[in-house]
Amino acid sequence: MKCGAIVKFQHRALHTRTYIKKIPFECMNRIMAVCVVTLFLMSTGSILTFSKEETLTEIFVFPEPEIKEKNGYVQVLMENASYVRRPGMPVIPFYKKVYVLPFASRVSVSCDVRGVREIETTGNAATAHPFFSYGGTREWSHDNGKEPVWYSHRMAAGIKDGRHVNYLIVNFYPVQYGEGNVLFVSNYTLKIRYTTGGYTEHAAYDMVIICPWTYTFAMNRLAAHRESQGVSTKVVSLFDIYSGRYFEGNGRDNAEKIKYFIKNAVEEWGIQHVLLVGDTMRVPSRTVYAYDGSEPSFLSDLYYADVFDAEGEFSSWDTNSNGYFGEYNHSGNKDVMDIYPDVYVARLPCRNMIEAFFVVSKIMRYDATEKGEWFNRFVVVAGDSFNDSSWGTDYIEGEITTAKSVEYMAGFEAVKLWASLGTLTKERILSEFTEGAGFIHFDGHGSYLSWATHPVHDYHTWVGISVQDMPAIKNTGRPAVVMIGGCHTGQIGMLYECFGYRLIRKSGGAIATVGYTSLSWGADDDVNGNGDPDIIEYASGYLNTLFFKQYGVNHAHTLGQMWGDAITEYLHNSPVEWNDAFLDVWDAKTVESWILMGDPSLLIE
């Protein structure tokens, strides 16, 4: 049987190499140990750097699925599998393989499927519950979709270890549900043919700072400071961009002109970091239209980071050319983008010159400050985010999420302000903030002016802080990197400064924050039966913890790399297929609305 939905780019063969890995289907006790070696290379990928056209062939054999009954429904489990979770639809196990190819490679992929057989079942397939919003309790499910094909693949441009690369992500779906049965595929033969794109890396600058002309004096101070640290930095005003001083001023509006400038700066100067300085009235963000059933649109700075499509061309985020960007479920329209960052982008939404001078001075003081014992503290603030009793679970979601972050941050002293421990109070939040910490992770609910969560099982009581409480935070000289899990906590573009930026603008507070410009979503239950709650395997709970994984496990010590590599890992493991069968709007929106405020080149150590 030939796999469906195969897209090919045909090229004349120059040289062929065949590489076959065959995994015997026998010996079930050993099969997954072998599969881990041959199939699951998500974190490092397979580095393919040949200069000629190459052909790679791999054979994958998957273990027998385990059919279980859960609450009267059929649940299919496969060892070491990931799971596609679509609200109201069957939970589909899948496996993935990530190949890292030279940038702008041309790729042809084909796949043969063997060993399809039917396994009889009784009862209906277990379906996934709707996602929860961290801005409230609205649920939304989608009941229209087709079952996934046996396999899919997608190409994306990205950045890895400072190099521009292509990712080829192949997803295998060895199980499909039928009426009273499950169809199972045991054997795949995958063939990949690719030709390198001949892209040449440049290295004139490491970072570009984009700001209004009136901010350039302040930003030149930061650029000189970075230069003294070996980070080659150039300040470019919006006037320079719009007038085409350095590169031709392409673009339909100012946001697209800025993005074209970034593309040219990557190609001609070799930049890896982009710092946007100014609120959205001065430096525009991009309004995108990924509709999740609640918000028709929101702002995204990831637009500026996703510079290239898989073929190395400009990624417009408007592939249907209708003037609406990043569409997904928007009046039946969608734009197909890879949404992987190609540069590390952050914003300092300064509203005037005074704020610009202040944050530059704060960054320079942070760099010059010897980190004492305070830096080794990791404060986590969380409670019982959702009432999940109707689903038969009793998770304290925020505490589970922040515990995962603590697990990644070995060597840090975890200070737990948790509802279950009786330590979650406004007074403790303010006092522990004042004490100083290297990192702080809030996980709960938010608005652009506040953050809060619930005591255990008390969903009518809110405990948290707002922007009005921030004068009580007195940690001057000990600012933290702060993750703010909750809706709209990074919502730039509002009349008043948002929660995330208010922490940066004050003395002390935060040196950088990560939050959401929109609603953020979370998942309860344990749909794959692996014992890990879905709150840390899907949507914002998963992405937020990946930020700390990049620092504590993968040793990415600049803010921009922590942000960008977290998004990359998220997309490797949460495939956005841009089709209604998967309804990946939550995954797309989760990464698109995730905003880093601070200096992306800032070294955290």
ABEGO torsion letter per residue (X at the ends): XBBBGBBBBBBBBABBBBBBBBBBABGAAAAAAAAAAAABAAAAEBBBABABBBBBBBBBBBBBBBBBBBGGBBBBBBBGBBBBBBBGBBBBBBBBBBBBBBBGBBBBBBBBBBGBBBBBBBEBBBBBBBBBBAAEABBBBBABEBBBBABBBBBBBBBBGGBBBBBBBBBBBABBBBBGBBBBBABBBBBBBBBBAGBBBBAABABBBBBBAAAAAAAAAAAAAAAAAGBBBBBBBAAAAAAGAABBBBEABAAAAAAAAAAAAAAAAGBABBBBBEBAAABBBBBBBBBAGABABBBBAAAAABABBAAGBBBAGBAAGAGBBGBBGBGGBBBBBAGBBABBBBBBBBABAAAAAAAAAAAAAAAABBBBAAAABBBBBBBBABBAAAAGBBBBAAAAAAAAAAAABBGBBBBBBBAAAGABBAAAAAAAAAAEBABBBBBEBBBAABBBBBBBGBAABBBEBBAAAAAABBABGABBBBBBBEBGAABBGBABBBAAAAAAABBEEBABBBBBABBBBBBBEBAAGAGBBAAAABEAAAAAAAAAAAAAAAGBABAAAAAAAAAAAAAAABBBAGBAAAGAAAAAAAAAABBBBEBAABBBX
